[in-house]
Each structure stands twice: as C-alpha cells, then as structure tokens.
Amino acid sequence: MRTHDAAINVHVFVNDYHKILFENYFIKSLQDPWRVVPHILPELGREGGNFGTTEFKALIRHKIEGLVREILPRETDLFILSDVDIQFFAPCDETVRSAMREHDIVFQSEWGGARRVNTGFIAMRPGPGVLELWSEVYDALVESADSAEHLDEQMVMNTLLHASPREGLSWDVFPREIWAFSNQELMPQRPEFASVMLHHANCTVPRDGRSSLELKLEQMEMVKASVQSLRTRRP
C-alpha cells in the first residue's frame, strides 16, 4: 500500500455458523493492511448457510439492507464488500485500487462472458449511482422474499447492469486473478492458476448429504493445496 493511501475498509457479514471461514481462511490469509469490519448476521443455523434456502435468502436481504442503510451512508471513500468465504494468496491492494481508478464499482468476473459479475468481492465508492443501484437490488430481494423462485443479489445485479446503461455509474470487473470458483477462465491444476490472488468459494449448492459450509471448506483446502503445489513447481 502506498503511504499516502488510507487503509481500505473491508465489510464482511458473518455469524457463528460461518466463523470458521472468517477466522481460519479470510483473516488468516489476508495479506493487505486493510481494516476488516465484521457485521453480525442473524443465527439461522445450517439451513441459513445452505445456498438457495429460505433462510439463506433472508441472510442475503439482511446483508444488502445493511449495505444500503448503514455502510453506504457512512463510508466516504473506496471500500470493499466481501463475502466471508474468501481466502487470499497475494496482496490485492494495488490491484483493487488500479481497477477502481476510473470506476464507481468493480466486481469479480463470473463465467459466461458478456461481463457477467460475481458479487462475492466488490470494491466501490459511495455516491448516488452506487446507492441507487444497491437500493434497487434490495427492493427486488424484498419483493421476491415470499416467492418459491430463487433470486439472490447476484442475479438481480446482473439483470440491472445489463438491462441498459446506467447514467452516472461506471462499473467494471477485476482481472481474473481476483477469482471465484465459478469462473472457469482459471482452473486449479493448470499452470496459470499459480497467479491467483484471491479465491471465492462458491458453487456450493448442498449435495450428497453435505452442507454448503462443508463443501466450501473442502473447496478451500483443495484450492489452497493446488496453489501451493503449482507455486512450488515454478522454475
């Protein structure tokens, strides 16, 4: 971090169920002098941690409500909103600041082309365009709260960003090294995967009797082992 840059605030929503991800991966692996600001989520147990459940949708609404009503009104400069299922493999401060130089908000890239975004790790600056965007996301989540159809903030965000140009808002995606598991531009075991800087453990819909948390922990260890192995083999 350049000496004249203030430390970036990183807002993370967490509860006891997800504490193992926060303490054993997020905090332990962080390599930048960022100020981590934890926000407490309601305790909804195993179902609250399972992707796609009613409880999961409630946690997402709580997170976005906190962003709109508490975080955005208080922040005055660049900050990060991060999911808890993140681990770091390199300093990311310069990459984040560079990506944000000409934009209001920058997301992880999602697989599928056409600049689809992933909402696991987001840098933004407070301003009318950013607040309006997230307010629309929150309103859509509230409207769909009782629907049987699954709708999360990432789905809504992609719809809003690609529906039409947003006046007063400039957005972009990070380089692929700020990586989510769902982005197949980088794949574990391929040599170029050694360059990954950050890993977001997504694609963890419960299966085979295992919860989303169990699948995230398994994925965390697999990715960490892959990065370490590839870097050890570097010439």
Salt bridges, closest charged atoms under 4 A:
ASP5 OD2 - ARG2 NH2 2.93
ASP5 OD1 - HIS4 NE2 3.79
ASP5 OD2 - ARG97 NE 3.84
ASP16 OD1 - LYS19 NZ 3.24
GLU65 OE2 - ARG69 NH1 2.70
GLU75 OE2 - HIS11 NE2 2.64
ASP77 OD1 - ARG125 NE 3.73
ASP83 OD1 - LYS63 NZ 2.99
ASP83 OD2 - HIS200 NE2 3.44
ASP85 OD1 - HIS200 NE2 3.40
ASP85 OD2 - LYS216 NZ 2.55
ASP93 OD2 - ARG97 NE 2.63
GLU94 OE1 - ARG2 NH1 2.74
GLU136 OE2 - ARG166 NH2 2.88
ASP152 OD2 - HIS150 NE2 3.02
GLU153 OE2 - LYS63 NZ 3.06
ASP172 OD2 - HIS103 NE2 3.39
ASP172 OD1 - ARG115 NH1 3.11
GLU177 OE2 - ARG176 NE 3.72
ASP208 OD2 - ARG210 NH2 3.93
GLU214 OE1 - ARG46 NH2 3.90
GLU218 OE1 - ARG210 NH1 2.48
GLU221 OE2 - LYS224 NZ 3.39
